[in-house]
Each structure stands twice: as C-alpha cells, then as structure tokens.
Amino acid sequence: MKHTFNRRNFLKLGLLAPVLPLPAFAGQLSSGERRLSLHNLHTGEKVDRPYWIEGDYVAESLADFNRVLRDHRTDQVAAIDPQLLDLLHRISAAVGASKPFEIISGYRSPASNLLLTENTSGVAKRSLHMEGKAIDLRLPGIPLADLRQAGLMLKGGGVGYYPESNFVHLDVGRVRTWGA
C-alpha cells in the first residue's frame, strides 16, 4: 500500500499542531501511550516499545532508546531528548507509518562529529546530534519527500533533506530547513 502524505492527513492530527508547542501537542496524539519503533542500520539493533505511558516518560524505555541511538562509531551512549522522541511519534502518526524508522545517525559524540566535519561536507561543527536532539532517518514505505513535508508542517525544529543520501534530518532545535 502506497502512503501519501497530504494536508488532509496532517489535519487529521488536529488543527492546532502548528501553533501549540511540541510537548502540548504531543499529548493530544495519545492520552495513554506513545510508542516508537526504531531500527539502527549500523548496529542492526531494534527497539519497539512505549516510551511514555499515562503522562510519564518510562525510564527503562528511554534507556533502551538511548542505547539504540548511541554513537555507533564510539559505542558511547547519551541521553536522547524526549522531545525528539515526541517529534518522531508525531511524524509517525502524520504519515501513517507501519514500519520502524530506519536510523542512520542518532547521538554523535564530539569525536565522531569532528571526524565527520573533517571528512564529509555539510556536517555542522556544533551539531545537535551531540546533544541528543537530532536524528537522521528514513521510513520504509513512506516517500522521503513526504517525511520531509511532515517535519516541515509539524514545525518541531530543523528539517534537512538529503535525497541523494536517502535520509531526512530532524531535530528539536529552532525551526529551519535546508537541502534540496
């Protein structure tokens, strides 16, 4: 089944999404549970579990997400900002995801980020990946352009579009966009 993200699907989530702050709107999506499914393409690890239940973040689940989103180059684990998980939950709902997000990059240690800035163009020296506030991903069955559009419409932070590399960057920093 081909999924297409459009304004109608977005509006199903609630008309107030663009004007409410991220945490306020995230609570409207599910009053009981927020669940995410992730697959780290570098380590092969997967996590599929609720990270928020009945108004509280679940510490054990957050630890699992931190582990799966760790720096695959150094194996360093860091805290992922729960607002980033909320943004992913909102995006998943917006596009009608039925498969796990495929993770290209979650947390990046300063050493990994420095290595990437020296060897890859377009990597920020003060990347939000180093603060656990950014993620590079794709979603099987969802066109990359639709994933980008969902990020833009939700206005949860930065949205970078990398169609040649087959991923979208999402972060919970200030709202901005870049890429093709």
MDAnalysis code that builds the backbone (N, CA, C; Angstrom):
import MDAnalysis as mda
import numpy as np

u = mda.Universe.empty(540, n_residues=180, atom_resindex=np.repeat(np.arange(180), 3), trajectory=True)
u.add_TopologyAttr("name", ["N", "CA", "C"] * 180)
u.add_TopologyAttr("resid", np.arange(1, 181))
u.add_TopologyAttr("resname", ["MET", "LYS", "HIS", "THR", "PHE", "ASN", "ARG", "ARG", "ASN", "PHE", "LEU", "LYS", "LEU", "GLY", "LEU", "LEU", "ALA", "PRO", "VAL", "LEU", "PRO", "LEU", "PRO", "ALA", "PHE", "ALA", "GLY", "GLN", "LEU", "SER", "SER", "GLY", "GLU", "ARG", "ARG", "LEU", "SER", "LEU", "HIS", "ASN", "LEU", "HIS", "THR", "GLY", "GLU", "LYS", "VAL", "ASP", "ARG", "PRO", "TYR", "TRP", "ILE", "GLU", "GLY", "ASP", "TYR", "VAL", "ALA", "GLU", "SER", "LEU", "ALA", "ASP", "PHE", "ASN", "ARG", "VAL", "LEU", "ARG", "ASP", "HIS", "ARG", "THR", "ASP", "GLN", "VAL", "ALA", "ALA", "ILE", "ASP", "PRO", "GLN", "LEU", "LEU", "ASP", "LEU", "LEU", "HIS", "ARG", "ILE", "SER", "ALA", "ALA", "VAL", "GLY", "ALA", "SER", "LYS", "PRO", "PHE", "GLU", "ILE", "ILE", "SER", "GLY", "TYR", "ARG", "SER", "PRO", "ALA", "SER", "ASN", "LEU", "LEU", "LEU", "THR", "GLU", "ASN", "THR", "SER", "GLY", "VAL", "ALA", "LYS", "ARG", "SER", "LEU", "HIS", "MET", "GLU", "GLY", "LYS", "ALA", "ILE", "ASP", "LEU", "ARG", "LEU", "PRO", "GLY", "ILE", "PRO", "LEU", "ALA", "ASP", "LEU", "ARG", "GLN", "ALA", "GLY", "LEU", "MET", "LEU", "LYS", "GLY", "GLY", "GLY", "VAL", "GLY", "TYR", "TYR", "PRO", "GLU", "SER", "ASN", "PHE", "VAL", "HIS", "LEU", "ASP", "VAL", "GLY", "ARG", "VAL", "ARG", "THR", "TRP", "GLY", "ALA"])
u.atoms.positions = np.array([
    [0.829, -1.170, 0.000],
    [0.000, 0.000, 0.000],
    [0.884, 1.247, 0.000],
    [0.641, 2.140, -0.926],
    [1.433, 3.356, -1.022],
    [0.836, 4.414, -0.095],
    [1.683, 4.984, 0.746],
    [1.242, 6.059, 1.625],
    [1.583, 7.379, 0.974],
    [0.679, 8.306, 1.037],
    [0.950, 9.641, 0.559],
    [0.605, 10.620, 1.661],
    [1.552, 11.454, 1.981],
    [1.319, 12.464, 2.993],
    [0.710, 13.666, 2.301],
    [-0.390, 14.125, 2.830],
    [-1.003, 15.321, 2.267],
    [-1.610, 16.142, 3.391],
    [-2.094, 17.294, 3.035],
    [-2.644, 18.219, 4.024],
    [-3.815, 17.591, 4.782],
    [-4.642, 16.836, 4.101],
    [-5.783, 16.202, 4.757],
    [-5.328, 15.250, 5.857],
    [-4.307, 14.420, 5.565],
    [-3.792, 13.509, 6.591],
    [-3.216, 14.289, 7.767],
    [-2.530, 15.371, 7.463],
    [-1.961, 16.188, 8.521],
    [-3.052, 16.797, 9.390],
    [-4.094, 17.275, 8.762],
    [-5.171, 17.917, 9.505],
    [-5.919, 16.935, 10.405],
    [-5.876, 15.666, 10.069],
    [-6.493, 14.662, 10.928],
    [-5.870, 14.681, 12.321],
    [-4.634, 15.118, 12.410],
    [-3.939, 15.149, 13.689],
    [-4.393, 16.292, 14.582],
    [-5.062, 17.255, 14.020],
    [-5.538, 18.392, 14.822],
    [-5.089, 19.698, 14.221],
    [-5.985, 20.617, 14.168],
    [-5.702, 21.903, 13.539],
    [-4.739, 22.762, 14.333],
    [-4.536, 22.471, 15.607],
    [-3.704, 23.332, 16.433],
    [-2.224, 22.976, 16.399],
    [-1.836, 21.940, 15.707],
    [-0.442, 21.486, 15.727],
    [0.556, 22.586, 15.422],
    [0.347, 23.423, 14.389],
    [1.370, 24.424, 14.089],
    [1.494, 25.520, 15.141],
    [0.479, 25.725, 15.982],
    [0.548, 26.830, 16.918],
    [0.854, 26.396, 18.346],
    [0.649, 25.136, 18.679],
    [0.956, 24.666, 20.021],
    [2.417, 24.246, 20.113],
    [3.044, 24.423, 21.253],
    [4.409, 23.920, 21.413],
    [4.417, 22.405, 21.356],
    [5.555, 21.842, 21.001],
    [5.698, 20.399, 20.809],
    [5.141, 19.564, 21.959],
    [5.529, 19.787, 23.215],
    [5.016, 18.912, 24.268],
    [3.498, 18.998, 24.422],
    [2.924, 20.178, 24.239],
    [1.478, 20.311, 24.383],
    [0.743, 19.527, 23.313],
    [1.192, 19.611, 22.075],
    [0.521, 18.899, 21.000],
    [0.766, 17.404, 21.096],
    [1.945, 17.008, 21.521],
    [2.260, 15.581, 21.591],
    [1.279, 14.852, 22.492],
    [0.835, 15.473, 23.551],
    [-0.111, 14.843, 24.456],
    [-1.458, 14.579, 23.813],
    [-1.794, 15.321, 22.751],
    [-3.070, 15.125, 22.080],
    [-3.090, 13.858, 21.240],
    [-1.940, 13.369, 20.865],
    [-1.889, 12.205, 19.992],
    [-2.317, 10.929, 20.702],
    [-1.983, 10.807, 21.956],
    [-2.291, 9.582, 22.676],
    [-2.375, 9.909, 24.155],
    [-3.535, 9.710, 24.722],
    [-3.682, 10.026, 26.129],
    [-3.093, 8.942, 27.016],
    [-2.917, 7.735, 26.485],
    [-2.439, 6.641, 27.313],
    [-1.016, 6.211, 27.064],
    [-0.602, 6.201, 25.794],
    [0.696, 5.610, 25.478],
    [1.257, 6.229, 24.200],
    [2.575, 6.444, 24.216],
    [3.300, 6.825, 22.998],
    [4.355, 5.760, 22.762],
    [4.318, 5.184, 21.581],
    [5.201, 4.071, 21.230],
    [6.003, 4.457, 19.999],
    [7.240, 4.000, 19.956],
    [8.087, 4.167, 18.780],
    [8.742, 2.846, 18.432],
    [9.010, 2.701, 17.156],
    [9.729, 1.540, 16.655],
    [10.901, 2.045, 15.821],
    [12.128, 1.678, 16.228],
    [13.348, 2.130, 15.562],
    [14.221, 0.943, 15.184],
    [14.929, 1.099, 14.079],
    [15.900, 0.093, 13.632],
    [17.189, 0.823, 13.278],
    [18.244, 0.596, 14.042],
    [19.533, 1.228, 13.777],
    [20.226, 0.451, 12.656],
    [20.436, 1.096, 11.526],
    [21.004, 0.418, 10.362],
    [22.478, 0.061, 10.538],
    [23.192, 0.740, 11.440],
    [24.613, 0.455, 11.636],
    [24.843, -0.712, 12.588],
    [24.000, -0.835, 13.601],
    [24.202, -1.897, 14.596],
    [23.245, -3.063, 14.403],
    [22.177, -2.855, 13.643],
    [21.164, -3.883, 13.462],
    [20.182, -3.978, 14.618],
    [20.398, -3.192, 15.662],
    [19.530, -3.245, 16.831],
    [18.179, -2.597, 16.546],
    [17.171, -3.120, 17.248],
    [15.814, -2.597, 17.114],
    [15.228, -2.371, 18.495],
    [14.333, -1.415, 18.566],
    [13.552, -1.193, 19.779],
    [12.148, -0.833, 19.330],
    [11.173, -1.449, 19.973],
    [9.765, -1.189, 19.682],
    [9.023, -1.284, 21.007],
    [8.793, -0.135, 21.591],
    [8.119, -0.136, 22.883],
    [7.590, 1.242, 23.222],
    [6.662, 1.317, 24.153],
    [6.179, 2.628, 24.599],
    [7.279, 3.330, 25.402],
    [7.422, 4.620, 25.181],
    [8.400, 5.398, 25.924],
    [7.705, 6.394, 26.864],
    [6.384, 6.493, 26.732],
    [5.574, 7.412, 27.535],
    [4.257, 6.718, 27.817],
    [3.883, 6.625, 29.090],
    [2.633, 5.969, 29.479],
    [1.938, 6.827, 30.528],
    [0.659, 7.104, 30.257],
    [-0.192, 7.832, 31.205],
    [0.464, 9.090, 31.764],
    [1.070, 9.879, 30.876],
    [1.604, 11.177, 31.289],
    [3.033, 11.185, 31.772],
    [3.696, 10.025, 31.769],
    [5.076, 9.961, 32.256],
    [5.978, 9.243, 31.259],
    [7.200, 9.766, 31.135],
    [8.200, 9.057, 30.346],
    [8.648, 7.833, 31.140],
    [8.894, 6.733, 30.444],
    [9.269, 5.469, 31.068],
    [10.794, 5.356, 31.037],
    [11.418, 5.435, 32.208],
    [12.880, 5.466, 32.314],
    [13.541, 4.273, 31.620],
    [13.012, 3.070, 31.804],
    [13.601, 1.878, 31.184],
    [13.544, 1.958, 29.667],
    [12.433, 2.462, 29.154],
    [12.293, 2.608, 27.699],
    [13.246, 3.670, 27.177],
    [13.343, 4.796, 27.885],
    [14.265, 5.849, 27.451],
    [15.691, 5.306, 27.401],
    [16.065, 4.486, 28.362],
    [17.405, 3.878, 28.358],
    [17.598, 2.993, 27.132],
    [16.561, 2.245, 26.750],
    [16.640, 1.411, 25.543],
    [16.795, 2.259, 24.289],
    [16.026, 3.350, 24.199],
    [16.156, 4.233, 23.041],
    [17.529, 4.895, 23.019],
    [18.040, 5.304, 24.181],
    [19.384, 5.881, 24.251],
    [20.423, 4.896, 23.725],
    [20.277, 3.626, 24.113],
    [21.248, 2.598, 23.688],
    [21.191, 2.382, 22.181],
    [19.996, 2.262, 21.622],
    [19.864, 2.010, 20.186],
    [20.305, 3.224, 19.368],
    [20.153, 4.420, 19.925],
    [20.523, 5.641, 19.206],
    [21.937, 6.117, 19.547],
    [22.729, 5.269, 20.206],
    [24.088, 5.645, 20.600],
    [24.973, 5.897, 19.384],
    [26.119, 6.480, 19.637],
    [27.121, 6.715, 18.595],
    [27.690, 5.354, 18.178],
    [27.394, 4.933, 16.967],
    [27.842, 3.607, 16.527],
    [29.347, 3.555, 16.272],
    [29.996, 4.705, 16.151],
    [31.444, 4.725, 15.923],
    [32.217, 4.502, 17.224],
    [31.739, 5.098, 18.322],
    [32.452, 5.025, 19.598],
    [31.745, 4.155, 20.623],
    [30.510, 3.761, 20.340],
    [29.669, 2.985, 21.253],
    [29.248, 3.805, 22.473],
    [29.430, 5.113, 22.409],
    [29.058, 5.991, 23.525],
    [27.556, 6.220, 23.542],
    [26.959, 6.031, 24.714],
    [25.527, 6.240, 24.919],
    [25.331, 7.594, 25.579],
    [24.325, 8.325, 25.140],
    [23.980, 9.611, 25.747],
    [22.463, 9.726, 25.795],
    [21.991, 10.618, 26.627],
    [20.547, 10.827, 26.754],
    [20.001, 11.487, 25.490],
    [18.961, 10.885, 24.954],
    [18.235, 11.466, 23.827],
    [17.125, 12.332, 24.405],
    [16.989, 13.531, 23.886],
    [15.966, 14.447, 24.362],
    [14.584, 13.840, 24.117],
    [13.766, 13.681, 25.144],
    [12.430, 13.110, 24.947],
    [11.584, 13.897, 23.942],
    [11.855, 15.193, 23.775],
    [11.124, 15.964, 22.771],
    [11.402, 15.433, 21.364],
    [12.593, 14.889, 21.135],
    [12.900, 14.295, 19.836],
    [12.053, 13.038, 19.632],
    [11.910, 12.242, 20.675],
    [11.049, 11.060, 20.577],
    [9.604, 11.476, 20.324],
    [9.152, 12.540, 20.997],
    [7.797, 13.049, 20.759],
    [7.626, 13.500, 19.312],
    [8.643, 14.158, 18.761],
    [8.573, 14.592, 17.367],
    [8.467, 13.384, 16.441],
    [9.255, 12.350, 16.698],
    [9.179, 11.137, 15.875],
    [7.801, 10.498, 15.984],
    [7.244, 10.485, 17.173],
    [5.906, 9.934, 17.367],
    [4.883, 10.714, 16.546],
    [4.980, 12.018, 16.566],
    [4.060, 12.865, 15.797],
    [4.229, 12.638, 14.288],
    [5.472, 12.517, 13.848],
    [5.742, 12.281, 12.420],
    [5.175, 10.930, 12.009],
    [5.405, 9.921, 12.828],
    [4.897, 8.587, 12.531],
    [3.379, 8.616, 12.352],
    [2.697, 9.309, 13.250],
    [1.239, 9.431, 13.150],
    [0.831, 10.227, 11.913],
    [1.580, 11.270, 11.611],
    [1.229, 12.139, 10.483],
    [1.301, 11.412, 9.149],
    [2.278, 10.522, 9.001],
    [2.456, 9.830, 7.718],
    [1.827, 8.441, 7.706],
    [1.262, 8.022, 8.821],
    [0.634, 6.706, 8.877],
    [1.640, 5.580, 8.796],
    [2.740, 5.724, 9.531],
    [3.813, 4.727, 9.472],
    [3.353, 3.375, 10.001],
    [3.792, 2.320, 9.330],
    [3.507, 0.969, 9.798],
    [4.794, 0.165, 10.013],
    [5.929, 0.763, 9.689],
    [7.221, 0.097, 9.852],
    [8.124, 0.947, 10.731],
    [9.193, 0.345, 11.266],
    [10.112, 1.107, 12.120],
    [10.868, 2.174, 11.330],
    [11.183, 3.280, 12.003],
    [12.107, 4.264, 11.436],
    [13.455, 3.582, 11.260],
    [14.104, 3.811, 10.143],
    [15.468, 3.332, 9.916],
    [16.412, 4.463, 10.285],
    [17.269, 4.205, 11.268],
    [18.139, 5.229, 11.831],
    [19.515, 5.178, 11.166],
    [19.906, 6.319, 10.614],
    [21.243, 6.466, 10.045],
    [22.182, 7.040, 11.098],
    [21.694, 8.034, 11.843],
    [22.511, 8.656, 12.876],
    [21.613, 9.226, 13.965],
    [21.923, 8.883, 15.203],
    [21.240, 9.456, 16.358],
    [22.235, 10.327, 17.097],
    [22.590, 9.902, 18.317],
    [23.597, 10.641, 19.077],
    [24.948, 10.514, 18.381],
    [25.713, 11.611, 18.401],
    [27.095, 11.613, 17.916],
    [27.986, 12.200, 18.987],
    [29.022, 11.485, 19.337],
    [29.996, 12.017, 20.289],
    [30.743, 13.164, 19.616],
    [31.337, 14.063, 20.399],
    [32.134, 15.133, 19.796],
    [33.243, 14.590, 18.890],
    [33.851, 13.465, 19.268],
    [34.917, 12.885, 18.446],
    [34.378, 12.430, 17.084],
    [33.220, 11.777, 17.079],
    [32.621, 11.339, 15.812],
    [32.208, 12.535, 14.961],
    [31.643, 13.536, 15.611],
    [31.206, 14.707, 14.858],
    [32.400, 15.413, 14.225],
    [33.508, 15.520, 14.963],
    [34.725, 16.136, 14.425],
    [35.231, 15.338, 13.233],
    [35.253, 14.028, 13.336],
    [35.667, 13.167, 12.230],
    [34.804, 13.430, 10.996],
    [33.497, 13.527, 11.197],
    [32.589, 13.776, 10.070],
    [32.772, 15.163, 9.480],
    [33.009, 16.183, 10.315],
    [33.200, 17.534, 9.773],
    [34.469, 17.612, 8.932],
    [35.463, 16.803, 9.278],
    [36.724, 16.800, 8.544],
    [36.655, 16.001, 7.248],
    [35.696, 15.047, 7.158],
    [35.658, 14.148, 6.006],
    [34.385, 14.204, 5.182],
    [33.391, 14.961, 5.624],
    [32.103, 14.998, 4.944],
    [31.625, 16.439, 4.876],
    [31.126, 16.834, 3.728],
    [30.601, 18.193, 3.625],
    [29.208, 18.262, 4.240],
    [28.868, 19.424, 4.756],
    [27.530, 19.662, 5.271],
    [27.293, 19.223, 6.709],
    [28.328, 18.818, 7.433],
    [28.161, 18.412, 8.828],
    [28.469, 19.623, 9.714],
    [27.531, 19.978, 10.578],
    [27.683, 21.148, 11.447],
    [28.700, 20.879, 12.554],
    [29.574, 21.839, 12.808],
    [30.569, 21.693, 13.863],
    [29.928, 21.624, 15.243],
    [28.785, 22.288, 15.422],
    [28.066, 22.253, 16.703],
    [26.730, 21.525, 16.520],
    [26.801, 20.387, 15.904],
    [25.607, 19.609, 15.570],
    [24.764, 19.276, 16.800],
    [23.451, 19.355, 16.622],
    [22.534, 18.960, 17.688],
    [22.561, 17.446, 17.936],
    [23.177, 16.693, 17.039],
    [23.374, 15.253, 17.284],
    [24.194, 15.064, 18.570],
    [25.125, 15.976, 18.831],
    [25.988, 15.851, 20.016],
    [25.233, 16.126, 21.316],
    [24.030, 16.679, 21.212],
    [23.209, 16.953, 22.399],
    [22.036, 15.983, 22.516],
    [21.975, 14.989, 21.629],
    [20.854, 14.051, 21.645],
    [19.556, 14.696, 21.204],
    [19.659, 15.726, 20.369],
    [18.489, 16.481, 19.914],
    [18.265, 16.367, 18.410],
    [18.969, 15.459, 17.739],
    [18.859, 15.343, 16.287],
    [18.970, 13.885, 15.858],
    [18.388, 13.616, 14.691],
    [18.384, 12.251, 14.162],
    [18.322, 12.310, 12.645],
    [19.012, 11.399, 11.987],
    [18.940, 11.230, 10.535],
    [18.261, 9.891, 10.297],
    [17.233, 9.900, 9.443],
    [16.435, 8.683, 9.296],
    [15.682, 8.639, 7.973],
    [15.066, 7.501, 7.770],
    [14.091, 7.304, 6.694],
    [13.035, 6.349, 7.223],
    [11.978, 6.177, 6.448],
    [10.871, 5.342, 6.898],
    [10.401, 4.497, 5.724],
    [10.634, 3.179, 5.768],
    [10.234, 2.314, 4.657],
    [8.753, 2.476, 4.329],
    [8.473, 2.551, 3.035],
    [7.098, 2.676, 2.579],
    [6.594, 4.104, 2.513],
    [7.367, 5.049, 3.043],
    [6.982, 6.457, 3.024],
    [7.990, 7.212, 2.162],
    [7.521, 7.868, 1.105],
    [8.459, 8.638, 0.288],
    [9.213, 9.661, 1.138],
    [10.497, 9.807, 0.851],
    [11.340, 10.727, 1.598],
    [10.758, 12.144, 1.583],
    [10.213, 12.551, 0.452],
    [9.622, 13.888, 0.348],
    [8.435, 14.042, 1.309],
    [7.677, 12.985, 1.536],
    [6.551, 13.038, 2.469],
    [7.044, 13.144, 3.910],
    [8.111, 12.429, 4.210],
    [8.704, 12.500, 5.541],
    [9.197, 13.923, 5.807],
    [9.852, 14.508, 4.830],
    [10.314, 15.897, 4.932],
    [9.133, 16.838, 5.132],
    [8.096, 16.661, 4.339],
    [6.931, 17.536, 4.409],
    [6.267, 17.455, 5.790],
    [6.201, 16.261, 6.351],
    [5.621, 16.107, 7.694],
    [6.450, 16.886, 8.708],
    [7.769, 16.782, 8.605],
    [8.637, 17.530, 9.512],
    [8.445, 19.028, 9.381],
    [8.308, 19.489, 8.150],
    [8.104, 20.920, 7.927],
    [6.766, 21.394, 8.491],
    [5.724, 20.629, 8.266],
    [4.391, 21.035, 8.703],
    [4.247, 20.990, 10.222],
    [4.930, 20.078, 10.878],
    [4.823, 19.972, 12.334],
    [5.625, 21.053, 13.063],
    [6.589, 21.642, 12.381],
    [7.376, 22.751, 12.939],
    [7.955, 22.433, 14.311],
    [8.529, 21.226, 14.425],
    [9.120, 20.809, 15.692],
    [10.580, 21.173, 15.839],
    [11.192, 21.686, 14.779],
    [12.609, 22.039, 14.807],
    [13.163, 22.049, 13.397],
    [14.438, 21.725, 13.260],
    [15.102, 21.742, 11.964],
    [14.780, 20.522, 11.127],
    [14.706, 20.748, 9.808],
    [14.448, 19.673, 8.854],
    [15.450, 19.814, 7.713],
    [16.315, 18.832, 7.594],
    [17.266, 18.782, 6.487],
    [16.871, 17.669, 5.539],
    [17.001, 17.940, 4.250],
    [16.547, 16.990, 3.223],
    [17.734, 16.551, 2.394],
    [18.011, 15.250, 2.375],
    [19.167, 14.675, 1.685],
    [18.722, 13.538, 0.775],
    [18.014, 13.839, -0.312],
    [17.501, 12.763, -1.164],
    [18.598, 11.912, -1.809],
    [19.756, 12.516, -2.111],
    [20.842, 11.737, -2.724],
    [21.398, 10.696, -1.751],
    [21.348, 11.004, -0.467],
    [21.819, 10.079, 0.562],
    [20.678, 9.290, 1.196],
    [19.448, 9.557, 0.759],
    [18.254, 8.825, 1.178],
    [17.959, 8.943, 2.674],
    [17.987, 10.190, 3.189],
    [17.556, 10.396, 4.559],
    [17.076, 11.819, 4.772],
    [16.350, 11.977, 5.878],
    [15.897, 13.277, 6.347],
    [16.506, 13.485, 7.722],
    [16.970, 14.690, 7.973],
    [17.461, 15.086, 9.294],
    [16.321, 15.795, 10.014],
    [16.080, 15.414, 11.262],
    [15.099, 16.089, 12.107],
    [15.780, 16.458, 13.417],
    [15.467, 17.637, 13.928],
    [15.978, 17.993, 15.244],
    [14.957, 18.842, 15.984],
    [15.194, 19.011, 17.270],
    [14.299, 19.811, 18.098],
    [14.958, 21.136, 18.492],
    [15.771, 21.640, 17.591],
    [16.334, 22.979, 17.749],
    [15.342, 23.992, 17.198],
    [15.854, 25.143, 16.795],
    [14.961, 26.159, 16.235],
    [14.424, 25.689, 14.887],
    [13.264, 26.180, 14.507],
    [12.626, 25.786, 13.254],
    [13.416, 26.406, 12.098],
    [13.869, 25.540, 11.189],
    [14.622, 25.970, 9.999],
    [14.636, 24.800, 9.027],
    [15.046, 25.057, 7.799],
    [15.091, 23.991, 6.794],
    [16.282, 24.203, 5.868],
    [16.750, 23.110, 5.298],
    [17.824, 23.174, 4.311],
    [17.774, 21.910, 3.461],
    [18.491, 21.936, 2.385],
    [18.541, 20.785, 1.471],
    [17.694, 21.009, 0.250],
    [17.794, 20.067, -0.676],
    [17.130, 20.175, -1.985],
    [15.639, 20.406, -1.875],
])
